[in-house]
Amino acid sequence: MSESPEKSETPPAYQVLARKYRPTTFEDMIGQDAMVTTLKNAFEANRVAHAFMLTGVRGIGKTTTARLLARALNYESDDIDGPSVDLSNPGKHCELIMASTHMDVLEMDAASRTGVENMREMLDGVRYAPATARYKVYIIDEVHMLSTGAFNALLKTLEEPPDHAKFIFATTEIRKVPITVLSRCQRFDLRRVDAGVLKTHLFGICDKEGVKISGEGLAMIARAAEGSVRDGLSLLDQAIVQAGLDGDEVTGEQVRTMLGLADRVRIMDLFEMAARGDTKGALLEMRAQYDDGAAPGVVMRDLLDICHDISRAKTLGEDAEFDVAPDQATRMRDLGEDQSVGQLTRLWQVLMAAHAEVRIAPDPLAAAEMALLKLSLAGQMPPPELAAQIIEAAQQQKAEGGKGLPEISAAHNTPPTGSSEAIASQTMTTPPASSPAATMSAPKAAPTSEPKIQIGTLEDFVEALPKTQIKLRSDIERYVRVVSFGQGKAELNITDPRQTALIGKIVQALLDMTGDLWVISPTNQEGAPSLSEQKRTAKKTRDAEERAHPAFSHSLLKDAKLLGIKDRITNIIQADFTPEED
C-alpha cells in the first residue's frame, strides 16, 4: 500500500502591523509621556483612581491603554504582588488580559450595547469579588454611545464602587459624555503623535520587517496619519506592498501616488497662482494634478498646510523652522513677503471653508475648482490693513466738512482687475478702460500733514526715493507703465502679474514722502513705456546718432563696436578760451 503524500503545511495567517506591533508595555507607547508619568507616580504613591476616562482621536491607543491599565492593576508575578506599571516581565494575568479572555476583566462595546438593560446586566456582577485577579476591571469602549438611561444606571455605582471594582472608559467624543460621569473619572487626553516621532517609529518597524521605504515616503505617511499610530501602520502596510516581490526600496513617488498626494512644490505653485489672482493658471494646475492622481480633498488640505507654513514664515521670519528642503523653506519666506498678515488670514478662512465643501461635494474636482476661483478673488482683494487706512481717511474727510464718501455705481458682473492692493483704490477712483460699465468718483484723501515733497511725474517719484528703496526703484522702472500721474492720483499698468504687492508699496512710499494718501488705480491700458524701456530707446537713438559720426565712415571701422565718443577738439577749444583768473 503506497503512502499518501504529505499535505503541505498551511502558512500562518498574516497579521497586520497595527496588531503585530501593538504596545505591550507603557514604555512602548509613543508620544504619551505625560500620561505614563502621571500613572507611574499614582501607582508608586498608591493613589490609584477607581475610574479612568481615556479620550483621543481614532487609532491613538485608547483600547490598548485600557488593557495595559487592567494589566497594571492586576499585575502579579513571583517577585511583585501589587499594582505596577512595570510590565516588562509578563505577569500571571497579562496574557489573558491582552487577549480579552480574562474572566475578571470585562470589555463592552457601547456602540453595540447602548441600552439600560445592557448596563444593568453588566453591573449585576459588580458586587461579587473577582475570581482570580486583584480587581474586577470594566472596560467600556466608545462610552459616549450609551443612552441617557444607561448613563443614569451607571452613575450610582460609579460614585461609590466596591473596593475591588475599577472602571476604564474610552471615547473619541468627550463632549458627548455627561459632565456627571466625567466628574467621577480621572481623565487622560491621549495626544496626537508628532509627525517626526511617528516617522521614527515607522522607520524602526521597517527595519524589523526588513523592508526599505525612502525617508520622503515615510514622512508623507506620517503626515497623512494625522497623529494616529494605527492609521500610520495601516498606511505602512499598504506602502510595503508597493515594493513587489523583489524587495526594492519604495520611493516617495510611489507613496505619493498611493496616497493620492500632489508634489509639495506643485502645491506651492498652485497656492502662488491663486494668491496672486492667476485664475486660469490655478485651474489648469489643479486639473493637471487631478489627472496625475491627486485627490481634490487632499490638495485642499495641502493648501491649508502651505498657507499655515507661509503665515509662520511671515510672522517668525528666520526663526521659523520647517520640515522641508532648504530651497522650499526659502520659497515660503519669499511668498510670505508678498502677502500681508491680513491677506494670509483671509486666504486661510477661504481654504477652511473650501476644505469642508470639497469633502461633501458630489463632484470634488468641481468643488475644488470653484474654491480656487474664490481663493483667486480673495487674492485680488486689498489687504485689510490698506482698506482700513482708506476708510479712516474718508471718515476724517467727512468729519472735516467734506462731501463724505463717494457715490459708487458699478456693474456687478465686472470684477475688479489688477493686484490685491489695487482693488482698494478701485472703489474710490475711475476703473480701467477694460471695465467701461463701471463709473466711480474718487475723493482726495485728507492730508495727514504738510506735503514733504512735490511729486509731479513718475520720474520725480523714482528720483526722490531714498537709497534704501533700491528694489522698489528697480521694480517701478521695470514693471510700471504710466497712463496718468499727478494731483494725488494715478493710473498705472503693472506689466508683470506676479507683482501683486507693488501698488501697495507705491501707495505707502508716496504717503511717506508727500504726506498724502494717493489713490492708485490699476488699468489694462498700455500706457507710456516704462522707465527702463525709455532708457533702452534713448540709448538706441543715441547710439544711432553716434554711429553717424564721420569717424565711422572709414572702411576699417565698418564692423567696429561703439564704446563712446568724446569731442576732444571742442574740449581743447573750451580750454584755450577760458580766461585766466587774476
C-alpha positions as CSV (number, residue, x, y, z in Angstrom):
1,M,0.0,0.0,0.0
2,S,1.5,3.3,-1.1
3,E,1.9,6.1,1.4
4,S,-0.3,9.1,0.9
5,P,1.6,12.2,0.0
6,E,2.3,14.6,2.9
7,K,0.0,17.6,3.0
8,S,1.7,20.9,2.7
9,E,1.6,23.0,5.8
10,T,-0.8,25.9,5.7
11,P,1.2,29.2,6.1
12,P,0.3,31.2,9.1
13,A,-2.3,33.9,8.6
14,Y,-0.8,37.3,8.0
15,Q,-1.1,39.7,11.0
16,V,-1.3,43.4,10.1
17,L,1.3,45.7,11.5
18,A,-1.2,47.5,13.7
19,R,-1.9,44.3,15.7
20,K,1.6,42.8,15.4
21,Y,3.3,45.9,16.9
22,R,0.6,46.8,19.5
23,P,2.3,48.1,22.6
24,T,2.7,45.6,25.4
25,T,4.2,47.9,28.0
26,F,3.7,51.6,28.8
27,E,7.3,52.2,27.5
28,D,6.2,51.0,24.1
29,M,3.6,53.8,23.8
30,I,5.0,56.8,21.8
31,G,4.0,60.4,22.3
32,Q,2.2,59.8,25.6
33,D,4.9,60.6,28.1
34,A,2.7,62.9,30.2
35,M,0.1,60.2,30.8
36,V,2.7,57.5,31.5
37,T,4.5,59.7,34.0
38,T,1.2,60.5,35.8
39,L,0.2,56.8,36.1
40,K,3.7,55.8,37.4
41,N,3.5,58.5,40.1
42,A,0.0,57.5,41.1
43,F,0.9,53.8,41.3
44,E,4.1,54.5,43.3
45,A,2.1,56.7,45.8
46,N,-0.7,54.2,46.0
47,R,-3.2,56.8,44.9
48,V,-4.9,54.9,42.0
49,A,-8.3,56.2,41.0
50,H,-11.4,53.9,40.8
51,A,-12.4,55.2,37.3
52,F,-10.4,56.4,34.3
53,M,-11.6,58.3,31.2
54,L,-9.3,57.9,28.1
55,T,-10.0,60.3,25.2
56,G,-8.3,61.0,21.9
57,V,-8.6,60.6,18.1
58,R,-9.1,57.2,16.5
59,G,-6.1,54.9,16.4
60,I,-4.2,56.8,19.1
61,G,-4.1,53.8,21.6
62,K,-7.1,54.2,23.9
63,T,-8.2,50.5,24.0
64,T,-4.5,49.4,24.2
65,T,-4.0,51.8,27.2
66,A,-7.1,50.4,28.8
67,R,-5.8,46.9,28.6
68,L,-2.4,48.0,29.9
69,L,-4.1,49.7,32.8
70,A,-6.0,46.5,33.6
71,R,-2.7,44.5,33.5
72,A,-1.1,47.1,35.8
73,L,-3.9,46.9,38.3
74,N,-3.9,43.1,38.4
75,Y,-0.2,42.6,38.0
76,E,1.1,39.6,39.9
77,S,4.4,37.8,39.5
78,D,6.8,35.8,41.6
79,D,8.6,38.9,42.8
80,I,5.8,41.5,42.7
81,D,2.4,41.2,44.4
82,G,0.7,44.5,43.8
83,P,-0.3,47.1,41.2
84,S,2.7,48.0,39.0
85,V,3.3,49.9,35.8
86,D,6.5,48.0,35.1
87,L,5.1,45.4,32.7
88,S,8.4,44.3,31.1
89,N,8.1,40.9,32.6
90,P,4.6,39.4,31.8
91,G,2.6,38.5,35.0
92,K,0.2,35.7,35.7
93,H,-2.8,37.5,34.3
94,C,-1.2,39.5,31.5
95,E,-1.6,37.1,28.6
96,L,-5.3,36.5,29.2
97,I,-6.0,40.3,29.7
98,M,-4.3,41.3,26.4
99,A,-6.2,38.5,24.6
100,S,-9.5,39.9,26.1
101,T,-10.3,36.4,27.7
102,H,-9.8,37.1,31.4
103,M,-12.9,36.4,33.4
104,D,-12.3,39.4,35.8
105,V,-11.6,41.9,33.0
106,L,-14.9,42.6,31.2
107,E,-14.9,44.6,27.9
108,M,-18.0,46.1,26.5
109,D,-18.5,47.9,23.2
110,A,-21.0,50.7,24.0
111,A,-21.7,51.2,20.2
112,S,-23.5,47.8,20.1
113,R,-24.8,47.6,23.6
114,T,-26.2,51.0,24.4
115,G,-29.4,50.3,26.4
116,V,-30.0,50.5,30.1
117,E,-30.7,46.7,30.2
118,N,-27.2,46.0,29.0
119,M,-25.7,48.3,31.6
120,R,-27.8,46.7,34.4
121,E,-26.7,43.2,33.3
122,M,-23.1,44.2,33.5
123,L,-23.4,46.0,36.9
124,D,-25.2,43.0,38.5
125,G,-21.8,41.3,38.9
126,V,-20.0,44.4,40.4
127,R,-20.9,43.4,44.0
128,Y,-19.2,40.0,43.6
129,A,-15.5,39.7,44.3
130,P,-13.1,38.8,41.5
131,A,-12.4,35.2,40.8
132,T,-8.7,35.1,40.4
133,A,-7.4,38.7,39.9
134,R,-7.0,41.5,42.4
135,Y,-9.6,43.8,40.8
136,K,-12.6,43.4,38.6
137,V,-12.0,45.8,35.7
138,Y,-14.8,47.0,33.5
139,I,-13.6,48.5,30.1
140,I,-16.3,50.3,28.2
141,D,-15.2,51.4,24.7
142,E,-16.9,54.3,22.9
143,V,-18.7,55.2,26.1
144,H,-20.3,58.3,24.6
145,M,-22.7,55.9,22.6
146,L,-24.5,54.9,25.8
147,S,-28.1,56.0,26.2
148,T,-29.2,58.5,28.8
149,G,-30.8,55.7,30.8
150,A,-27.6,53.6,30.7
151,F,-25.6,56.6,32.0
152,N,-28.1,57.1,34.8
153,A,-27.8,53.4,35.7
154,L,-24.0,53.7,35.8
155,L,-23.9,56.9,38.0
156,K,-24.6,55.4,41.4
157,T,-22.1,52.5,41.0
158,L,-19.5,54.8,39.6
159,E,-19.8,57.2,42.5
160,E,-19.5,54.6,45.2
161,P,-18.0,51.4,43.7
162,P,-16.8,48.5,45.7
163,D,-13.1,48.4,46.6
164,H,-12.5,45.5,44.2
165,A,-14.0,47.3,41.1
166,K,-12.3,49.6,38.6
167,F,-13.8,51.3,35.6
168,I,-11.9,52.3,32.4
169,F,-13.8,54.3,29.7
170,A,-12.6,55.2,26.2
171,T,-14.2,57.7,23.8
172,T,-13.4,59.8,20.8
173,E,-16.3,62.2,21.6
174,I,-15.6,63.5,25.1
175,R,-18.2,66.3,24.7
176,K,-21.0,63.8,24.4
177,V,-20.2,62.2,27.8
178,P,-22.3,63.7,30.6
179,I,-20.5,66.0,33.0
180,T,-21.8,64.0,35.9
181,V,-19.8,61.0,34.6
182,L,-16.7,63.0,33.8
183,S,-16.6,64.5,37.3
184,R,-16.3,60.9,38.7
185,C,-13.3,59.9,36.5
186,Q,-9.6,60.7,36.3
187,R,-9.3,62.0,32.7
188,F,-6.3,61.3,30.4
189,D,-6.2,63.0,26.9
190,L,-4.1,60.9,24.6
191,R,-2.3,63.4,22.3
192,R,-1.8,63.1,18.6
193,V,1.7,61.8,17.9
194,D,4.0,64.3,16.2
195,A,4.8,63.5,12.6
196,G,8.6,63.4,13.3
197,V,8.1,60.9,16.2
198,L,5.8,58.8,14.1
199,K,8.2,58.8,11.2
200,T,11.0,57.5,13.5
201,H,8.6,54.8,14.8
202,L,7.7,53.7,11.3
203,F,11.4,53.6,10.4
204,G,12.1,51.2,13.3
205,I,9.3,48.9,12.2
206,C,10.6,48.9,8.6
207,D,13.9,47.8,9.9
208,K,12.4,44.9,11.9
209,E,10.3,43.9,8.9
210,G,13.3,44.0,6.5
211,V,11.7,46.5,4.1
212,K,13.0,49.7,2.6
213,I,11.0,52.9,2.3
214,S,12.6,56.2,1.5
215,G,12.6,58.9,4.1
216,E,10.4,61.1,2.0
217,G,7.8,58.3,1.7
218,L,7.8,57.7,5.5
219,A,7.4,61.4,6.1
220,M,4.4,61.5,3.8
221,I,2.8,58.5,5.6
222,A,3.4,60.2,9.0
223,R,1.7,63.4,7.8
224,A,-1.2,61.5,6.2
225,A,-1.8,59.6,9.5
226,E,-2.6,62.9,11.2
227,G,-1.2,61.8,14.6
228,S,-2.9,58.4,14.6
229,V,-0.4,55.5,15.1
230,R,-2.9,52.9,13.9
231,D,-3.6,54.8,10.7
232,G,0.2,55.2,10.2
233,L,0.8,51.5,10.5
234,S,-2.1,50.7,8.2
235,L,-0.7,53.0,5.5
236,L,2.7,51.5,6.1
237,D,1.2,48.0,5.4
238,Q,-0.1,49.4,2.1
239,A,3.1,51.0,1.2
240,I,5.2,47.9,1.8
241,V,3.2,46.1,-0.9
242,Q,4.4,48.7,-3.4
243,A,7.9,47.2,-3.4
244,G,6.7,44.0,-5.0
245,L,8.5,40.6,-4.7
246,D,11.9,42.0,-5.5
247,G,12.1,43.9,-2.3
248,D,13.2,47.2,-3.9
249,E,13.0,50.4,-2.0
250,V,9.6,52.1,-2.0
251,T,10.2,55.6,-3.4
252,G,8.5,58.8,-2.4
253,E,6.8,59.0,-5.8
254,Q,5.2,55.6,-5.2
255,V,3.9,56.6,-1.8
256,R,2.6,59.9,-3.2
257,T,0.7,58.0,-5.9
258,M,-0.7,55.6,-3.3
259,L,-1.9,58.4,-1.1
260,G,-3.3,60.5,-3.9
261,L,-1.0,63.4,-3.0
262,A,0.5,66.1,-5.2
263,D,4.1,67.1,-5.1
264,R,4.7,69.8,-2.4
265,V,6.5,72.1,-5.0
266,R,3.4,71.9,-7.2
267,I,1.2,72.7,-4.3
268,M,3.2,75.8,-3.6
269,D,2.9,76.7,-7.3
270,L,-0.8,76.3,-7.1
271,F,-1.0,78.4,-3.9
272,E,1.1,81.2,-5.5
273,M,-1.1,81.3,-8.6
274,A,-4.3,81.5,-6.7
275,A,-2.9,84.1,-4.2
276,R,-1.8,86.5,-6.9
277,G,-5.1,86.1,-8.8
278,D,-3.9,83.9,-11.7
279,T,-7.3,82.1,-12.0
280,K,-6.5,80.4,-15.4
281,G,-3.2,79.1,-14.2
282,A,-4.6,77.8,-10.9
283,L,-7.4,75.9,-12.7
284,L,-5.1,74.4,-15.2
285,E,-2.7,73.3,-12.5
286,M,-5.5,71.8,-10.4
287,R,-6.7,69.8,-13.4
288,A,-3.1,68.6,-14.1
289,Q,-2.6,67.4,-10.5
290,Y,-6.0,65.7,-10.6
291,D,-5.0,63.9,-13.8
292,D,-1.8,62.8,-12.1
293,G,-3.8,61.1,-9.3
294,A,-4.1,63.8,-6.7
295,A,-7.3,63.8,-4.7
296,P,-9.0,67.2,-4.6
297,G,-9.7,66.9,-0.9
298,V,-6.0,66.2,-0.2
299,V,-5.0,69.1,-2.4
300,M,-7.2,71.4,-0.3
301,R,-5.6,70.0,2.9
302,D,-2.1,70.6,1.4
303,L,-3.0,74.2,0.5
304,L,-4.0,74.7,4.1
305,D,-0.7,73.4,5.3
306,I,1.2,75.7,2.8
307,C,-0.9,78.7,4.0
308,H,-0.1,77.9,7.6
309,D,3.6,77.5,6.9
310,I,3.8,80.8,4.9
311,S,2.0,82.6,7.8
312,R,4.6,81.2,10.2
313,A,7.4,82.3,7.9
314,K,5.8,85.8,7.6
315,T,5.5,86.2,11.4
316,L,8.6,84.4,12.7
317,G,11.0,85.2,9.8
318,E,14.3,83.4,10.2
319,D,13.2,81.8,13.4
320,A,10.6,79.7,11.6
321,E,11.6,76.1,11.2
322,F,10.1,73.8,8.6
323,D,10.5,70.0,7.9
324,V,11.2,70.6,4.2
325,A,14.2,71.2,2.0
326,P,16.1,74.5,2.4
327,D,15.0,75.8,-1.0
328,Q,11.4,75.2,-0.2
329,A,11.7,77.0,3.1
330,T,13.3,79.9,1.3
331,R,10.4,80.0,-1.2
332,M,7.8,80.0,1.6
333,R,9.6,83.0,3.2
334,D,9.6,84.7,-0.2
335,L,5.8,84.0,-0.6
336,G,5.3,85.5,2.9
337,E,6.9,88.7,1.8
338,D,4.3,89.2,-1.0
339,Q,1.3,88.9,1.4
340,S,0.3,90.8,4.5
341,V,-0.8,89.0,7.6
342,G,-4.4,90.1,6.9
343,Q,-4.3,88.6,3.5
344,L,-2.9,85.3,4.7
345,T,-5.6,85.2,7.4
346,R,-8.3,85.8,4.7
347,L,-6.8,83.1,2.5
348,W,-6.8,80.6,5.4
349,Q,-10.5,81.3,6.1
350,V,-11.4,80.7,2.4
351,L,-9.4,77.4,2.4
352,M,-11.0,76.2,5.6
353,A,-14.5,76.6,4.1
354,A,-13.3,75.1,0.8
355,H,-11.9,72.0,2.6
356,A,-15.2,71.3,4.1
357,E,-17.1,71.9,0.8
358,V,-14.8,69.6,-1.2
359,R,-15.3,66.7,1.3
360,I,-19.1,66.7,1.0
361,A,-19.5,67.8,-2.7
362,P,-20.9,65.3,-5.2
363,D,-18.1,66.3,-7.6
364,P,-15.0,67.0,-5.5
365,L,-13.0,68.3,-8.5
366,A,-15.7,70.9,-9.4
367,A,-15.8,72.0,-5.8
368,A,-12.0,72.4,-5.7
369,E,-12.0,74.4,-8.9
370,M,-14.8,76.7,-7.5
371,A,-12.8,77.0,-4.3
372,L,-9.7,78.2,-6.3
373,L,-11.9,80.8,-8.0
374,K,-12.8,82.2,-4.6
375,L,-9.2,82.0,-3.5
376,S,-8.1,83.9,-6.5
377,L,-10.7,86.6,-5.9
378,A,-9.6,86.8,-2.3
379,G,-6.0,87.2,-3.5
380,Q,-7.1,90.2,-5.6
381,M,-8.8,92.0,-2.8
382,P,-6.9,94.7,-0.9
383,P,-5.1,93.9,2.3
384,P,-7.3,94.7,5.3
385,E,-4.6,97.0,6.6
386,L,-4.8,99.2,3.5
387,A,-8.6,99.1,3.4
388,A,-8.6,100.4,7.0
389,Q,-6.4,103.3,6.1
390,I,-8.7,104.3,3.2
391,I,-11.8,104.1,5.3
392,E,-10.1,106.1,8.1
393,A,-9.1,108.8,5.6
394,A,-12.6,109.0,4.1
395,Q,-14.1,109.3,7.6
396,Q,-11.6,112.0,8.5
397,Q,-12.5,114.0,5.4
398,K,-16.2,113.7,6.2
399,A,-15.6,114.8,9.8
400,E,-13.8,117.9,8.5
401,G,-16.8,119.0,6.4
402,G,-16.1,117.3,3.2
403,K,-18.7,115.9,0.9
404,G,-18.4,112.5,2.5
405,L,-18.0,109.1,0.9
406,P,-18.4,109.0,-2.9
407,E,-21.3,107.5,-4.6
408,I,-20.4,104.3,-6.4
409,S,-22.3,102.7,-9.2
410,A,-20.8,99.8,-11.0
411,A,-21.9,96.8,-13.0
412,H,-22.0,93.8,-10.7
413,N,-20.8,91.5,-13.4
414,T,-17.5,93.4,-13.9
415,P,-14.9,92.0,-11.5
416,P,-12.0,94.3,-10.4
417,T,-8.7,93.7,-12.0
418,G,-5.2,94.1,-11.0
419,S,-3.2,93.4,-7.9
420,S,-4.6,92.9,-4.4
421,E,-3.6,96.3,-3.1
422,A,-5.1,98.0,-6.2
423,I,-8.7,96.8,-5.6
424,A,-9.0,99.2,-2.6
425,S,-8.3,102.1,-4.8
426,Q,-10.7,100.9,-7.5
427,T,-13.6,101.5,-5.0
428,M,-12.6,105.2,-4.9
429,T,-11.5,106.1,-8.4
430,T,-12.2,105.6,-12.1
431,P,-11.7,101.9,-13.1
432,P,-9.6,100.8,-16.0
433,A,-10.9,101.1,-19.5
434,S,-11.4,97.4,-19.7
435,S,-14.4,97.9,-17.4
436,P,-16.4,100.6,-19.2
437,A,-19.6,99.7,-17.3
438,A,-18.2,100.9,-14.0
439,T,-18.2,104.6,-13.1
440,M,-16.9,105.9,-9.8
441,S,-15.8,109.2,-8.4
442,A,-12.8,109.5,-6.1
443,P,-12.4,111.9,-3.2
444,K,-8.9,113.0,-2.3
445,A,-7.7,111.6,1.0
446,A,-7.4,114.1,3.7
447,P,-3.8,115.1,4.2
448,T,-2.2,113.8,7.4
449,S,0.5,116.6,7.4
450,E,2.0,119.2,5.2
451,P,3.4,117.8,2.0
452,K,7.0,116.9,2.3
453,I,7.9,116.5,-1.4
454,Q,6.2,117.7,-4.6
455,I,5.7,114.8,-7.0
456,G,4.6,115.7,-10.5
457,T,5.7,112.7,-12.6
458,L,6.7,109.1,-12.1
459,E,10.3,110.1,-12.8
460,D,10.2,112.6,-9.9
461,F,8.9,109.9,-7.6
462,V,11.6,107.4,-8.6
463,E,14.4,110.1,-8.2
464,A,13.0,111.1,-4.8
465,L,13.0,107.5,-3.4
466,P,15.6,107.0,-0.7
467,K,18.6,104.9,-1.3
468,T,17.2,102.2,1.0
469,Q,14.4,101.6,-1.6
470,I,16.6,100.2,-4.3
471,K,14.4,97.2,-5.0
472,L,11.2,99.3,-5.2
473,R,13.0,101.7,-7.6
474,S,14.1,98.8,-9.8
475,D,10.6,97.2,-9.8
476,I,8.9,100.6,-10.8
477,E,11.4,101.1,-13.6
478,R,10.8,97.6,-15.0
479,Y,7.1,96.9,-14.5
480,V,5.2,100.2,-14.3
481,R,3.7,102.0,-17.3
482,V,2.0,105.3,-16.7
483,V,-1.4,106.1,-18.1
484,S,-1.9,109.2,-15.9
485,F,0.0,110.6,-13.0
486,G,-0.4,113.6,-10.8
487,Q,-2.5,115.5,-8.3
488,G,-2.7,112.8,-5.7
489,K,-3.9,110.0,-8.0
490,A,-2.5,107.9,-10.8
491,E,-3.5,105.2,-13.2
492,L,-0.7,102.6,-13.7
493,N,-0.4,99.4,-15.8
494,I,1.6,96.7,-14.0
495,T,3.1,94.6,-16.7
496,D,4.0,91.6,-14.5
497,P,1.0,89.9,-12.8
498,R,3.3,88.4,-10.2
499,Q,4.0,91.9,-8.7
500,T,0.8,91.8,-6.6
501,A,2.3,93.9,-3.8
502,L,3.8,96.6,-6.0
503,I,1.0,99.1,-6.0
504,G,0.6,98.8,-2.2
505,K,4.3,99.6,-1.8
506,I,4.0,102.6,-4.2
507,V,1.0,104.0,-2.1
508,Q,3.0,103.6,1.1
509,A,6.1,105.3,-0.3
510,L,4.0,108.2,-1.7
511,L,2.3,108.6,1.7
512,D,5.7,108.6,3.5
513,M,7.2,111.1,1.0
514,T,4.3,113.5,0.4
515,G,2.1,113.1,3.5
516,D,-0.9,112.4,1.3
517,L,-2.7,109.1,0.7
518,W,-2.6,108.7,-3.1
519,V,-5.3,106.9,-5.0
520,I,-3.6,104.4,-7.4
521,S,-5.8,102.6,-9.9
522,P,-4.6,99.6,-11.9
523,T,-5.5,99.5,-15.5
524,N,-5.1,97.3,-18.6
525,Q,-4.4,100.3,-20.9
526,E,-1.0,100.1,-22.4
527,G,0.2,103.4,-21.2
528,A,3.6,105.1,-21.8
529,P,6.7,102.9,-22.0
530,S,8.3,102.0,-18.6
531,L,11.3,103.9,-17.5
532,S,13.6,101.0,-18.4
533,E,12.0,100.9,-21.9
534,Q,12.5,104.6,-22.2
535,K,16.2,104.3,-21.2
536,R,16.7,101.5,-23.8
537,T,15.0,103.5,-26.5
538,A,17.1,106.6,-25.7
539,K,20.3,104.6,-25.8
540,K,19.5,103.1,-29.2
541,T,18.7,106.6,-30.5
542,R,22.0,108.0,-29.1
543,D,24.0,105.0,-30.5
544,A,22.5,105.6,-33.9
545,E,23.4,109.3,-33.8
546,E,27.0,108.5,-32.7
547,R,27.3,105.8,-35.3
548,A,26.6,108.5,-37.9
549,H,29.8,110.4,-36.8
550,P,32.2,110.9,-39.7
551,A,34.9,108.9,-37.9
552,F,32.9,105.7,-38.7
553,S,33.0,106.3,-42.4
554,H,36.4,104.7,-42.7
555,S,36.3,101.1,-44.0
556,L,38.3,99.7,-41.1
557,L,35.7,100.8,-38.6
558,K,32.8,99.4,-40.5
559,D,32.3,96.5,-38.1
560,A,33.7,98.2,-35.0
561,K,31.8,98.2,-31.7
562,L,30.9,101.7,-30.5
563,L,32.0,102.2,-26.9
564,G,31.6,106.0,-26.8
565,I,32.6,109.3,-28.4
566,K,34.4,112.3,-27.0
567,D,34.9,115.5,-29.0
568,R,38.5,116.3,-28.0
569,I,38.6,119.4,-30.3
570,T,35.7,121.0,-28.5
571,N,37.4,120.3,-25.2
572,I,40.7,121.9,-26.3
573,I,38.9,125.0,-27.7
574,Q,37.0,125.4,-24.5
575,A,40.2,125.1,-22.5
576,D,42.1,127.6,-24.7
577,F,39.5,130.4,-24.5
578,T,38.9,130.1,-20.7
579,P,40.1,133.4,-19.2
580,E,42.8,133.1,-16.5
581,E,41.9,134.1,-13.0
582,D,43.8,137.0,-11.5
